[in-house]
Amino acid sequence: MTGRQEVIFDETAAKAARSTPLTGAFKAGYSAGSLADGIVAAGLGFFVLFYLTAVCGMSGTEAGLAKLIALLVDAVADPAIGLASDRLRSRQGRRLPFMIWSLLPFAIGFGLLFSIPASLTGMAQFIYVTCVLIVLRVSLSCFVLPLTAVGAEVTDDYRERATIVAFRLTFQNAGILLGVVIALGVFMAGPTGLLEHDNYVPYAWTSAAFMVIAGVVAIGAVRRVLPRLHGPERGQGGFFSGFGREMIELSRNRSFLVLFGTVLTYFLAYSAHISLLLHACRYFWRLDTQAIQFILLSGTLGPLLGAPISGFALRYIEKRTLSIAAFLTIALLLLWPPLLQLYGPFTFPPASAATMLFVNGVLVGTAIMIGGVGFQSMLADTADEHEFLFGVRREGLFFSGLTLAYKAASGFGGLIAGVALDLIQFPANIAASGPGITIPDAVLEKLALISGPLPAIFAALSPLFLLGYHVTRKKHGEIITALAQRNAEHAEVKA
C-alpha cells in the first residue's frame, strides 16, 4: 500500500522505544489475542474429531482427511501471509490490518464448524466441513501470525522476549481452559451431553463471542505500541518475485531449519494425542463427563507452574537446554499411564484413574509451558540472527514458516488419529447407537496404545533437532551489538 496510507517509520526512534521496558498492562492486553487462539485450540484439539465421528457420523478417515486438507491449505498460505505482514505499508503498520480484518471470519468459522446441519450426510457433509475448516484456519492465521510477530519485534531484550512468550502462552492456556469449561462445564454437562448434537451449537457461538472480545483487546494493545515496531524494508521489488527469494533465505538459515524440524516432529505427536484424548478418557479409562473436564483442564493449569519455573530457569540455563529437557519429559508423561493400566500389576478404577491422569496432565502442561517459552523465544532470537546474516527482518515469515510445519504435522497427526480409529475398528456414530454401546476390550487396548505410547515416540524424537541450535545467550548479545553498530552506520550515511 502506498500514497496517503503509507507511514514513514523512524527506525532510530523505534529502536530507542524498544529499549524501554514493556508494561504488564501491554503484555496482558497483547496476550488476550492468544486467549482467542486458545479457545479455537480447545475446540479443534479436543472436540472436533469426537464431534465429527461420534456425533455427526463421519468416519475417522473422512474427519481426519477434512482436517488435513484444511491444514495443508493453511500451511501453504502461511508463508505468504507472514511475508505480506512483513512488507505491508499502511497507516496502522505492518501487522495490525491483518488482525483487524481476520477477527470476525475466524470467529464465524468456528461457530459454523460446530453447527453442521443434521440433514447433511455423505459427500455434502464432507465438503461443508472441509470448506468451513479452510476459512477458519486461514483467517485464524491472518490474526495469529502478525500477533506473534509483534511479540518478537516489540523489544530487543533477550529476557523480556521470554517474558512476552510466557504471557502469551499463559493466556493461550487460559483460552483452552475457558473453551473446555464452556463445553463440558456448561453446554455438554451430564451423562450424554457429549453425544447430543444440539449442545454443540450454543457452545460454538458462545466461544466465538469470547474470541471477538479477546481479539479486540489485543488489537487495541498492538495499536498502542506501533511506534516501537519495525517498518517494512524499502526497495524489495514485487511481492511474488520476492517470495521465492525469501523462502531460499529461510532454507539457508541453519537455526530456522533446526526449529522447523523440532516443530514438525513434536506436533505430529501432540496432534495425534489430543485428537484421541476424548475417546481414550471416555471409553478406555471409562470416565464420566465431569472427570473428563478436569482431565482436559489439567493441562491448562500446568502453565501456572511452568511460567515461573521457566522464568527462573532461563536466568541460569540456555533456552535450548531447557527446551530439550521439557520435550523429553512430555514424551515420558505421555507414555507411562496407558502402559501401566494395560500391563502393570494392577489396574486403576475410574476414580483413581481420574486423579492420576489429572496430576499427570498438570505435569504435561507444566513441561509444555517450559518448553514453549524456551522454544518461541529462541525463534525471536533467530529472527535477529537472520537480520544479521541477510540484512532483513522477517519475523512474520519466520513464524509463518514454523506454523507451516506445525499445521502440516497437526494435519497428518489428526489424519493418523482418524485412520487409526478406523483400523482398530472403533465404532463411528456412537450417538445413533446410544450411550450403552459395548466396545470390545481388544479395541480399547489398541485405543490406549495409539493415544499414548505412539505419540510419545514422536515426542521423544523432536528435541534431537535442537542439538544443532547454537544461538546462545552470549552469541545473541554479540548479534544485537553488531546490528546496533550497523544501523548506526547506515544512519550516519543517510545523514
C-alpha positions as CSV (number, residue, x, y, z in Angstrom):
1,M,0.0,0.0,0.0
2,T,1.4,3.4,-0.9
3,G,0.4,7.0,-1.1
4,R,-1.6,8.6,1.7
5,Q,-1.8,5.3,3.6
6,E,2.0,4.8,3.9
7,V,3.7,5.6,7.1
8,I,7.3,6.8,7.2
9,F,8.9,4.9,10.1
10,D,11.8,6.4,12.1
11,E,13.9,3.3,12.9
12,T,16.2,5.2,15.3
13,A,13.2,6.3,17.4
14,A,11.7,2.9,17.2
15,K,14.9,1.3,18.5
16,A,15.1,3.8,21.3
17,A,11.4,2.9,22.2
18,R,12.2,-0.8,22.2
19,S,14.8,-0.3,24.8
20,T,12.1,0.9,27.2
21,P,10.6,-1.9,29.4
22,L,7.1,-3.0,28.4
23,T,4.3,-2.6,30.9
24,G,2.4,-5.5,32.4
25,A,-0.8,-3.9,31.0
26,F,0.5,-4.2,27.5
27,K,1.7,-7.8,27.9
28,A,-1.7,-8.8,29.2
29,G,-3.7,-6.9,26.6
30,Y,-1.4,-8.2,23.8
31,S,-1.7,-11.7,25.1
32,A,-5.5,-11.6,25.0
33,G,-5.2,-12.4,21.3
34,S,-3.8,-15.8,22.4
35,L,-6.8,-16.3,24.6
36,A,-8.9,-16.4,21.4
37,D,-6.4,-18.7,19.8
38,G,-6.6,-21.0,22.9
39,I,-10.4,-21.2,22.6
40,V,-10.0,-22.4,19.0
41,A,-7.3,-24.8,20.0
42,A,-9.6,-26.4,22.6
43,G,-12.3,-26.9,20.0
44,L,-10.1,-28.2,17.2
45,G,-7.9,-30.2,19.5
46,F,-10.2,-31.9,22.0
47,F,-13.7,-31.9,20.5
48,V,-13.8,-31.7,16.7
49,L,-12.8,-35.3,15.9
50,F,-15.2,-36.7,18.5
51,Y,-18.0,-34.4,17.3
52,L,-17.5,-35.3,13.6
53,T,-17.2,-39.1,14.2
54,A,-19.3,-39.9,17.3
55,V,-22.0,-37.2,16.9
56,C,-22.2,-36.4,13.2
57,G,-21.4,-39.9,11.9
58,M,-18.3,-39.2,9.7
59,S,-15.7,-42.0,9.6
60,G,-12.4,-41.3,11.3
61,T,-10.7,-41.3,7.9
62,E,-13.1,-38.7,6.5
63,A,-12.8,-36.4,9.5
64,G,-9.0,-36.7,9.6
65,L,-8.8,-36.0,5.8
66,A,-11.0,-32.9,6.1
67,K,-8.7,-31.6,8.9
68,L,-5.6,-32.4,6.8
69,I,-6.9,-30.7,3.7
70,A,-7.7,-27.5,5.6
71,L,-4.4,-27.6,7.4
72,L,-2.4,-28.1,4.2
73,V,-4.2,-25.2,2.5
74,D,-3.5,-23.1,5.5
75,A,0.1,-24.2,5.8
76,V,0.8,-23.3,2.1
77,A,-0.9,-19.9,2.7
78,D,1.1,-19.2,5.9
79,P,4.4,-18.1,4.4
80,A,2.6,-15.7,2.1
81,I,0.6,-14.3,5.0
82,G,3.8,-13.9,7.0
83,L,5.7,-12.2,4.2
84,A,2.8,-9.9,3.4
85,S,2.6,-8.8,7.0
86,D,6.4,-8.2,6.9
87,R,6.1,-6.0,3.8
88,L,2.8,-4.2,4.2
89,R,2.8,-0.4,4.3
90,S,-0.1,1.3,5.9
91,R,-1.0,3.9,8.5
92,Q,-1.6,1.1,11.0
93,G,1.8,-0.6,10.4
94,R,2.6,-4.0,9.1
95,R,0.7,-6.3,11.4
96,L,-2.5,-4.6,12.6
97,P,-4.6,-4.6,9.4
98,F,-4.3,-8.4,9.1
99,M,-5.6,-8.7,12.7
100,I,-8.5,-6.3,12.2
101,W,-9.9,-7.9,9.1
102,S,-9.4,-11.5,10.1
103,L,-11.1,-11.5,13.6
104,L,-14.7,-11.9,12.6
105,P,-14.1,-14.5,9.8
106,F,-12.3,-17.0,12.2
107,A,-14.9,-16.4,14.9
108,I,-17.8,-17.1,12.5
109,G,-16.0,-20.1,11.0
110,F,-15.7,-21.6,14.5
111,G,-19.4,-21.2,15.0
112,L,-20.3,-22.8,11.7
113,L,-18.0,-25.7,12.2
114,F,-19.9,-26.9,15.3
115,S,-23.3,-26.1,13.7
116,I,-23.4,-28.7,11.0
117,P,-27.0,-29.2,9.8
118,A,-28.3,-32.6,10.8
119,S,-29.6,-33.1,7.2
120,L,-26.1,-33.1,5.8
121,T,-24.6,-36.5,5.2
122,G,-22.0,-38.2,3.0
123,M,-20.1,-36.0,0.5
124,A,-22.1,-32.9,1.2
125,Q,-21.2,-33.1,4.9
126,F,-17.5,-33.7,4.0
127,I,-17.4,-30.7,1.7
128,Y,-19.1,-28.4,4.3
129,V,-16.7,-29.4,7.0
130,T,-13.6,-29.0,4.7
131,C,-14.7,-25.6,3.4
132,V,-15.5,-24.2,6.9
133,L,-12.2,-25.6,8.3
134,I,-10.3,-23.9,5.5
135,V,-12.0,-20.5,6.2
136,L,-11.4,-20.9,9.9
137,R,-7.8,-21.9,9.6
138,V,-6.7,-19.3,7.1
139,S,-8.4,-16.4,8.8
140,L,-7.0,-17.5,12.2
141,S,-3.5,-17.5,10.6
142,C,-4.1,-13.9,9.4
143,F,-4.7,-13.0,13.0
144,V,-2.2,-15.1,14.9
145,L,0.9,-14.8,12.7
146,P,1.0,-11.0,12.8
147,L,0.2,-11.1,16.5
148,T,3.1,-13.4,17.2
149,A,5.5,-11.4,15.1
150,V,4.6,-8.3,17.1
151,G,5.9,-10.1,20.2
152,A,9.2,-10.8,18.6
153,E,9.8,-7.2,17.4
154,V,8.3,-5.1,20.2
155,T,11.5,-5.4,22.2
156,D,15.2,-6.3,21.6
157,D,15.8,-7.5,25.2
158,Y,16.7,-11.2,25.4
159,R,15.0,-11.9,28.7
160,E,11.9,-9.7,28.1
161,R,11.1,-11.7,25.0
162,A,10.9,-14.8,27.1
163,T,8.5,-12.9,29.4
164,I,6.3,-12.0,26.5
165,V,6.2,-15.6,25.3
166,A,5.3,-16.7,28.8
167,F,2.4,-14.2,28.9
168,R,1.2,-15.3,25.5
169,L,1.3,-19.0,26.3
170,T,-0.3,-18.4,29.7
171,F,-3.2,-16.6,28.0
172,Q,-3.4,-19.3,25.3
173,N,-3.8,-21.9,28.0
174,A,-6.4,-19.8,29.7
175,G,-8.3,-19.8,26.4
176,I,-8.1,-23.6,26.3
177,L,-9.4,-23.7,29.9
178,L,-12.2,-21.4,29.0
179,G,-13.1,-23.4,25.9
180,V,-13.2,-26.6,27.9
181,V,-15.3,-25.1,30.7
182,I,-17.8,-23.6,28.2
183,A,-18.1,-27.0,26.6
184,L,-18.1,-29.6,29.4
185,G,-19.0,-27.4,32.3
186,V,-21.9,-25.6,30.6
187,F,-23.3,-26.9,27.4
188,M,-22.3,-30.6,27.3
189,A,-22.6,-31.4,31.0
190,G,-24.4,-34.6,32.0
191,P,-24.0,-38.3,31.2
192,T,-25.0,-37.9,27.5
193,G,-24.1,-34.3,26.9
194,L,-21.1,-35.1,24.6
195,L,-23.3,-37.1,22.3
196,E,-26.2,-34.6,21.8
197,H,-25.8,-32.7,18.6
198,D,-27.8,-29.6,19.7
199,N,-25.4,-28.9,22.6
200,Y,-22.5,-28.0,20.2
201,V,-24.3,-25.1,18.6
202,P,-24.5,-22.8,21.6
203,Y,-21.1,-23.9,22.7
204,A,-19.6,-22.8,19.4
205,W,-21.3,-19.4,19.2
206,T,-20.6,-18.5,22.8
207,S,-17.0,-19.4,22.2
208,A,-17.0,-17.2,19.1
209,A,-18.3,-14.2,21.2
210,F,-15.4,-14.6,23.6
211,M,-12.9,-14.7,20.7
212,V,-14.2,-11.4,19.3
213,I,-13.9,-9.7,22.7
214,A,-10.4,-11.0,23.3
215,G,-9.3,-10.1,19.8
216,V,-10.5,-6.5,20.1
217,V,-8.5,-6.1,23.3
218,A,-5.3,-7.4,21.6
219,I,-5.8,-5.1,18.6
220,G,-6.0,-2.2,20.9
221,A,-2.8,-3.2,22.7
222,V,-0.9,-3.6,19.4
223,R,-2.1,-0.2,18.2
224,R,-0.6,1.5,21.3
225,V,2.9,0.1,20.6
226,L,3.1,0.9,16.9
227,P,5.9,3.4,17.4
228,R,8.1,0.6,18.8
229,L,7.7,-1.7,15.8
230,H,9.9,-2.2,12.8
231,G,8.9,-0.7,9.5
232,P,8.9,-2.6,6.1
233,E,12.1,-2.5,4.1
234,R,12.3,-0.4,1.0
235,G,13.3,-1.4,-2.5
236,Q,12.1,-5.0,-2.1
237,G,10.6,-5.4,-5.6
238,G,7.3,-7.2,-6.3
239,F,5.7,-9.5,-3.8
240,F,5.7,-12.6,-5.9
241,S,9.1,-12.0,-7.3
242,G,10.5,-11.7,-3.8
243,F,8.6,-14.6,-2.3
244,G,10.9,-17.3,-3.8
245,R,14.0,-15.4,-2.7
246,E,12.7,-15.1,0.9
247,M,12.0,-18.9,1.1
248,I,15.5,-19.6,-0.2
249,E,16.9,-17.3,2.6
250,L,14.9,-19.3,5.1
251,S,16.3,-22.6,3.8
252,R,19.9,-21.2,4.3
253,N,19.3,-20.3,7.9
254,R,20.5,-23.3,9.9
255,S,18.9,-22.2,13.1
256,F,15.5,-21.9,11.4
257,L,15.8,-25.4,9.9
258,V,16.6,-26.8,13.3
259,L,13.5,-25.2,14.8
260,F,11.4,-26.3,11.8
261,G,12.3,-30.0,12.3
262,T,11.6,-29.8,16.0
263,V,8.1,-28.4,15.4
264,L,7.4,-31.0,12.7
265,T,8.0,-34.0,14.9
266,Y,6.6,-32.6,18.1
267,F,3.3,-31.5,16.7
268,L,2.8,-34.8,14.8
269,A,2.9,-36.4,18.3
270,Y,0.8,-33.8,20.1
271,S,-2.0,-33.6,17.5
272,A,-2.4,-37.4,17.4
273,H,-2.5,-37.5,21.2
274,I,-5.1,-34.7,21.8
275,S,-7.3,-35.8,18.9
276,L,-7.7,-39.2,20.6
277,L,-7.8,-37.9,24.2
278,L,-11.6,-37.6,24.5
279,H,-12.1,-41.1,23.0
280,A,-9.5,-42.6,25.5
281,C,-10.9,-40.8,28.5
282,R,-14.5,-41.8,27.8
283,Y,-14.0,-45.4,26.6
284,F,-10.6,-46.7,27.7
285,W,-10.5,-45.0,31.2
286,R,-14.3,-45.1,31.5
287,L,-14.5,-41.6,32.9
288,D,-17.7,-39.5,33.2
289,T,-18.1,-36.0,31.8
290,Q,-17.1,-34.2,34.9
291,A,-13.9,-36.2,35.3
292,I,-13.1,-35.7,31.6
293,Q,-13.5,-32.0,32.1
294,F,-10.9,-32.0,34.9
295,I,-8.5,-34.1,32.8
296,L,-8.7,-31.6,29.9
297,L,-8.4,-28.7,32.2
298,S,-5.3,-30.2,33.9
299,G,-3.1,-29.2,31.0
300,T,-4.1,-25.6,31.3
301,L,-3.2,-25.5,35.0
302,G,0.4,-26.6,34.3
303,P,1.4,-23.3,32.8
304,L,0.7,-21.6,36.2
305,L,3.7,-23.7,37.4
306,G,5.6,-23.6,34.1
307,A,5.7,-19.8,33.6
308,P,7.6,-19.0,36.9
309,I,9.8,-22.1,36.6
310,S,10.9,-21.1,33.0
311,G,11.4,-17.5,34.1
312,F,13.7,-18.6,36.9
313,A,15.5,-21.4,34.9
314,L,16.3,-19.1,32.0
315,R,18.4,-17.0,34.2
316,Y,20.9,-19.8,34.5
317,I,20.1,-22.3,31.7
318,E,20.3,-21.9,28.0
319,K,16.9,-21.9,26.2
320,R,18.0,-24.9,24.1
321,T,18.9,-27.0,27.1
322,L,15.6,-26.1,28.9
323,S,13.5,-27.0,25.8
324,I,15.2,-30.3,25.3
325,A,14.6,-31.4,28.9
326,A,10.9,-30.3,28.6
327,F,10.2,-32.2,25.4
328,L,11.7,-35.4,26.8
329,T,9.6,-35.0,29.9
330,I,6.5,-34.7,27.8
331,A,7.3,-37.9,26.0
332,L,7.7,-39.8,29.2
333,L,4.5,-38.4,30.7
334,L,2.5,-39.5,27.5
335,L,4.0,-43.0,27.7
336,W,3.5,-44.4,31.1
337,P,-0.2,-44.1,32.2
338,P,-1.7,-46.4,29.5
339,L,1.2,-48.9,29.7
340,L,0.8,-49.1,33.5
341,Q,-3.0,-49.6,33.1
342,L,-2.6,-52.3,30.4
343,Y,0.5,-54.2,31.6
344,G,1.1,-53.2,35.3
345,P,0.5,-55.3,38.4
346,F,-2.9,-53.6,39.0
347,T,-5.5,-51.5,37.1
348,F,-6.8,-48.1,38.2
349,P,-10.6,-47.9,38.8
350,P,-12.2,-44.8,37.2
351,A,-11.9,-42.6,40.3
352,S,-8.3,-43.4,40.9
353,A,-7.5,-43.1,37.2
354,A,-9.1,-39.6,37.1
355,T,-6.8,-38.5,39.9
356,M,-3.7,-40.0,38.3
357,L,-4.5,-38.5,34.9
358,F,-5.2,-35.1,36.4
359,V,-1.8,-34.9,38.1
360,N,-0.1,-36.3,35.0
361,G,-1.9,-33.7,32.9
362,V,-0.7,-30.8,35.2
363,L,2.8,-32.1,34.7
364,V,2.4,-32.3,30.9
365,G,1.1,-28.7,30.9
366,T,4.0,-27.5,33.0
367,A,6.5,-29.2,30.7
368,I,4.7,-27.8,27.6
369,M,4.9,-24.3,29.0
370,I,8.6,-24.6,29.9
371,G,9.5,-26.0,26.5
372,G,7.3,-23.4,24.7
373,V,8.8,-20.4,26.4
374,G,12.3,-21.5,25.6
375,F,11.4,-22.6,22.1
376,Q,9.4,-19.5,21.0
377,S,12.0,-17.1,22.4
378,M,14.6,-19.0,20.5
379,L,12.7,-18.2,17.4
380,A,12.7,-14.5,18.2
381,D,16.5,-14.7,18.7
382,T,16.8,-16.5,15.4
383,A,15.0,-13.6,13.7
384,D,17.8,-11.3,14.9
385,E,20.4,-13.8,13.6
386,H,18.6,-13.7,10.2
387,E,18.8,-9.9,10.0
388,F,22.5,-10.2,10.9
389,L,23.1,-12.7,8.1
390,F,20.8,-11.4,5.3
391,G,20.2,-7.8,6.2
392,V,16.3,-8.0,6.5
393,R,13.9,-8.7,9.3
394,R,11.4,-11.5,8.7
395,E,9.5,-12.2,11.9
396,G,6.3,-12.8,10.1
397,L,7.8,-15.1,7.6
398,F,9.7,-16.9,10.4
399,F,6.7,-17.5,12.5
400,S,4.6,-18.5,9.4
401,G,7.3,-20.9,8.3
402,L,7.2,-22.7,11.6
403,T,3.5,-22.5,11.6
404,L,3.6,-24.3,8.3
405,A,5.5,-27.1,10.0
406,Y,3.1,-27.1,12.9
407,K,0.0,-27.2,10.8
408,A,1.3,-29.8,8.3
409,A,2.3,-32.0,11.3
410,S,-1.0,-31.4,13.1
411,G,-2.9,-32.3,9.9
412,F,-1.1,-35.5,9.5
413,G,-1.3,-36.2,13.2
414,G,-5.1,-35.7,13.0
415,L,-5.3,-38.0,9.9
416,I,-3.2,-40.6,11.7
417,A,-5.6,-40.5,14.6
418,G,-8.7,-40.8,12.4
419,V,-7.3,-43.6,10.3
420,A,-6.1,-45.4,13.4
421,L,-9.7,-45.3,14.8
422,D,-10.9,-47.0,11.6
423,L,-8.0,-49.5,11.6
424,I,-8.7,-50.7,15.1
425,Q,-12.4,-50.8,14.2
426,F,-13.5,-48.3,16.7
427,P,-17.3,-47.6,16.1
428,A,-18.4,-44.4,14.4
429,N,-21.7,-42.6,15.0
430,I,-21.9,-43.7,18.6
431,A,-24.7,-41.1,19.2
432,A,-27.0,-43.1,17.0
433,S,-26.1,-46.3,18.7
434,G,-26.8,-45.0,22.2
435,P,-24.6,-44.5,25.2
436,G,-24.8,-48.1,26.2
437,I,-22.8,-49.4,23.3
438,T,-20.3,-52.1,24.1
439,I,-16.8,-51.9,22.7
440,P,-14.5,-55.0,22.7
441,D,-11.6,-55.0,25.2
442,A,-9.2,-55.7,22.3
443,V,-10.3,-52.5,20.6
444,L,-9.9,-50.5,23.8
445,E,-6.4,-51.8,24.3
446,K,-5.4,-50.6,20.8
447,L,-7.1,-47.3,21.5
448,A,-4.8,-46.9,24.6
449,L,-1.7,-47.6,22.6
450,I,-2.4,-45.3,19.7
451,S,-3.4,-42.4,22.0
452,G,-0.4,-42.6,24.4
453,P,2.8,-44.6,23.6
454,L,2.7,-44.0,19.8
455,P,2.6,-40.2,20.1
456,A,5.3,-40.4,22.9
457,I,7.8,-42.0,20.4
458,F,7.5,-38.9,18.1
459,A,7.6,-36.5,21.0
460,A,10.9,-38.1,22.1
461,L,12.4,-37.6,18.7
462,S,11.6,-33.9,18.4
463,P,14.3,-32.5,20.8
464,L,17.1,-34.2,18.9
465,F,16.9,-31.5,16.3
466,L,17.7,-28.9,19.0
467,L,21.1,-30.3,19.4
468,G,22.0,-28.4,16.3
469,Y,20.8,-25.0,17.6
470,H,23.7,-22.7,18.5
471,V,22.3,-19.2,19.2
472,T,23.3,-18.9,22.8
473,R,22.8,-16.0,25.2
474,K,26.4,-14.8,24.5
475,K,26.1,-15.1,20.7
476,H,22.7,-13.3,20.7
477,G,24.3,-10.4,22.7
478,E,27.0,-10.2,20.1
479,I,24.4,-10.2,17.2
480,I,22.4,-7.4,18.9
481,T,25.6,-5.3,19.3
482,A,26.6,-5.8,15.7
483,L,23.1,-4.9,14.4
484,A,23.2,-1.7,16.5
485,Q,26.5,-0.7,15.0
486,R,25.3,-1.5,11.5
487,N,22.2,0.6,11.9
488,A,24.2,3.5,13.4
489,E,26.5,3.4,10.4
490,H,23.5,3.4,8.0
491,A,22.0,6.3,9.8
492,E,25.3,8.3,9.5
493,V,25.4,7.6,5.8
494,K,21.8,8.8,5.3
495,A,22.6,11.9,7.3
